[in-house]
Amino acid sequence: MARINRVIRSPIWQVKIEVADPNCIWNVNPSCSFYKIIKANNVNAAVRGAATYCNRKMKEFPGVYFKYSTHDVKEYFYPINSSFNESQEKSFITRSKY
């Protein structure tokens, strides 16, 4: 039996991470920020996951400082179904009539 487009809402959060890299070891820019996607049940667990990520990266790249924001945590929504439009001439799927 085929599984039919079942929507599952899994708790995923995004936490803002700021990076200070004066020697440009991790990135080409000396300072940058990005959102880290973390799978967690609530906001507090997402912040703990961000802290673990920052500590692990600081051990991996000495001299680079990763800092997470406790105020910029928001729920992450992602599209379940992706759609694409392609012309029929370029497509390898052909339509047939029965």
C-alpha positions in Angstrom: 0.0 0.0 0.0 1.4 3.4 -0.9 1.8 6.1 1.6 -0.3 9.1 0.7 1.0 12.6 1.4 0.8 12.5 5.2 1.8 15.7 6.8 4.0 15.2 9.8 4.8 18.3 11.9 8.1 17.6 13.5 9.4 20.2 15.9 12.3 22.0 14.2 13.7 25.3 15.4 16.2 27.8 14.1 18.7 29.6 16.3 20.8 32.5 15.3 24.5 31.8 15.6 27.1 34.7 15.4 30.7 33.9 14.5 33.7 36.0 15.3 36.7 34.7 13.3 39.5 37.3 13.4 42.0 35.0 11.5 39.5 33.8 8.9 40.0 30.1 9.7 36.3 29.1 9.5 35.0 31.6 7.0 36.4 34.2 4.6 34.6 37.0 6.6 35.9 37.9 10.0 32.4 38.1 11.4 29.2 36.5 10.2 25.9 35.2 11.4 23.6 32.4 10.3 20.6 30.4 11.4 21.3 26.8 12.6 18.5 24.3 12.2 18.0 22.2 15.3 15.6 19.4 15.9 14.2 19.9 19.4 10.9 19.5 21.3 10.8 23.1 22.7 12.6 26.4 22.7 14.8 25.5 25.7 16.0 22.3 24.1 16.8 24.2 20.9 18.9 26.7 22.9 20.8 23.7 24.6 21.4 22.2 21.2 22.8 25.5 19.9 25.1 25.7 23.0 26.3 22.2 22.3 26.9 23.1 18.6 28.9 26.2 19.5 31.1 24.4 22.0 31.8 21.6 19.6 32.8 24.1 16.8 35.0 26.1 19.1 36.9 23.0 20.0 37.2 22.0 16.4 38.3 25.5 15.3 40.5 27.1 18.0 40.5 30.9 17.9 37.0 31.1 16.4 34.2 32.2 18.7 30.7 30.9 18.2 27.9 32.7 20.1 24.2 31.7 20.1 21.3 34.0 20.6 18.7 33.0 23.2 16.3 35.8 22.0 16.4 34.9 18.3 14.9 31.4 18.3 12.0 30.7 16.1 10.2 27.8 14.7 11.3 26.5 11.3 8.7 25.7 8.7 9.7 23.8 5.6 7.7 22.8 2.6 6.5 19.2 2.5 5.7 19.1 -1.2 8.0 20.6 -3.7 6.7 21.4 -7.1 8.5 22.0 -10.4 7.5 23.1 -13.8 9.2 21.8 -16.8 8.1 21.9 -20.4 6.7 18.7 -21.9 9.3 18.6 -24.7 12.2 18.5 -22.2 10.6 16.0 -19.8 11.4 12.3 -20.0 7.9 11.4 -18.9 5.3 11.1 -21.6 1.6 11.2 -21.4 -0.4 8.4 -22.8 -4.1 7.8 -23.2 -5.8 4.5 -22.3 
